[in-house]
Amino acid sequence: MELIITLSDQSLEIRGENRERFAISSARNGVGEAMGSEATPRGRHMVRARFGAGLPEGAVLTGRKFSGEVYSAELAKQYPERDWVLTRILWLGGLEAGRNQGGNVDSFRRFIYIHGTPDSEPMGTPASHGCIRMRNADLIRLFDLVPVGTLVTITE
């Protein structure tokens, strides 16, 4: 199994025994690998870690831990500037030394995730701070299929 993320059409495709396609939202700042760029890194990656198994849809994750909160419109009003990481996290690590692994371009140290986002956030248009955002229900489906070690290719 491999995940193919195509930034030009804002999609994530599962290739393998299960073939599915999902809408995503990548970085508002476009593509880029540099630390602090808030851009989505390109190239070959792998799922290095998974967080959130068994949590409710909309669970708020802070520092990869469940905060005890579940996203709601009221919570959003209380914290309007929060970059919501919801439901599940697939943490990506780069596989290409000097491109997305090591030094100032390390996707893992940049905390590049595939994660859930509020349903009110747009899909199909770049809006994140570098991560790949998905609808929560879609992410739960993906999470249940994707083990640690799954290859992920991010292309323009």
C-alpha positions in Angstrom: 0.0 0.0 0.0 1.1 3.6 -0.7 -0.5 7.0 -0.2 -0.1 9.5 -3.1 -0.8 13.1 -2.2 -1.2 15.3 -5.2 -1.0 19.0 -4.3 -2.2 20.3 -7.6 -5.6 18.7 -7.2 -5.6 18.6 -3.4 -6.1 14.9 -3.2 -4.9 11.8 -1.3 -5.2 8.5 -3.0 -4.7 5.1 -1.5 -3.0 2.7 -3.9 -3.0 -0.9 -3.2 -5.6 -3.5 -2.3 -8.0 -0.7 -1.3 -8.1 2.1 -3.8 -9.8 5.3 -2.4 -9.4 9.0 -3.0 -10.0 11.8 -0.6 -10.0 15.6 -0.7 -7.3 17.3 1.4 -6.0 20.8 2.2 -2.3 21.3 2.1 -0.2 24.4 3.0 -1.4 27.9 2.4 2.3 28.8 1.8 2.6 26.3 -1.0 5.4 23.7 -1.3 8.7 23.8 0.5 10.8 21.7 2.8 12.6 24.3 5.0 12.0 24.5 8.8 9.7 27.3 9.6 8.3 27.7 6.1 4.8 26.5 6.9 4.9 24.9 3.5 4.1 21.3 2.5 7.2 19.1 1.9 7.5 17.1 -1.3 9.0 13.7 -2.0 8.9 10.2 -0.5 7.9 9.9 3.1 6.6 7.2 5.4 4.2 7.1 8.3 6.5 7.1 11.3 3.8 7.2 14.1 0.1 7.1 14.6 -1.9 8.8 17.3 -5.6 8.9 18.3 -6.8 5.4 17.8 -10.2 4.9 19.5 -10.8 8.6 20.2 -14.1 10.2 19.3 -14.4 12.0 16.0 -13.4 15.7 16.6 -11.1 14.8 19.5 -8.7 17.7 20.0 -5.1 16.6 19.9 -2.4 18.9 21.5 1.2 17.7 21.3 -0.1 14.4 20.0 -2.2 13.8 23.1 -6.0 14.0 23.6 -6.7 17.3 25.4 -10.0 15.9 26.7 -11.9 18.3 24.4 -14.1 17.5 21.4 -14.3 20.2 18.8 -17.5 22.2 18.7 -18.6 25.6 17.4 -18.5 26.9 21.0 -14.9 25.7 21.5 -13.9 27.4 18.2 -15.4 30.7 19.4 -13.5 30.4 22.6 -10.2 29.8 20.8 -10.5 31.5 17.4 -6.7 31.5 16.6 -6.1 27.8 17.3 -4.8 25.6 14.5 -7.0 22.6 15.1 -5.5 19.1 15.0 -8.4 16.8 15.3 -9.4 13.1 15.5 -6.2 11.3 14.4 -2.6 12.0 13.5 -0.4 10.2 10.9 3.1 11.7 11.6 5.3 11.7 8.5 9.0 11.2 8.2 11.0 12.0 5.1 13.0 9.4 3.3 15.2 11.6 1.1 18.3 12.8 2.8 18.8 16.5 2.1 15.4 16.9 0.6 12.9 16.1 3.4 15.1 14.3 5.9 17.8 15.7 8.1 19.1 19.2 8.7 16.8 22.2 8.0 14.4 20.1 5.8 13.4 17.3 8.2 9.7 16.6 7.8 9.6 14.6 11.0 11.2 17.4 13.1 8.8 19.8 11.4 5.9 17.8 12.7 4.3 17.2 9.3 1.1 15.3 9.9 -1.9 14.1 8.1 -4.6 15.1 10.6 -8.3 16.0 10.9 -9.7 19.5 10.8 -13.0 21.1 11.6 -15.7 20.3 9.0 -16.2 24.1 8.5 -12.6 24.3 7.0 -12.4 24.1 3.2 -11.1 21.0 1.4 -9.6 21.2 -2.0 -7.9 24.4 -1.3 -4.5 25.1 0.4 -5.1 26.4 4.0 -2.9 24.6 6.4 0.4 25.5 8.1 2.3 22.7 6.2 0.3 19.6 7.2 -2.2 17.6 5.2 -5.7 18.3 6.6 -8.6 15.9 6.0 -12.2 15.6 6.9 -12.5 13.8 10.2 -14.6 10.9 8.9 -12.2 10.4 5.9 -9.2 10.5 8.3 -10.8 7.8 10.5 -11.3 5.6 7.4 -7.7 6.2 6.3 -6.2 5.7 9.7 -7.9 2.3 10.0 -6.2 1.2 6.8 -2.7 2.7 7.2 -0.1 1.1 9.5 3.2 2.6 10.6 5.7 2.2 7.7 3.3 3.0 4.9 4.9 4.9 2.1 3.6 8.4 1.3 4.6 10.3 -1.8 3.8 14.0 -2.0 3.9 15.5 -5.5 3.0 18.8 -7.0 
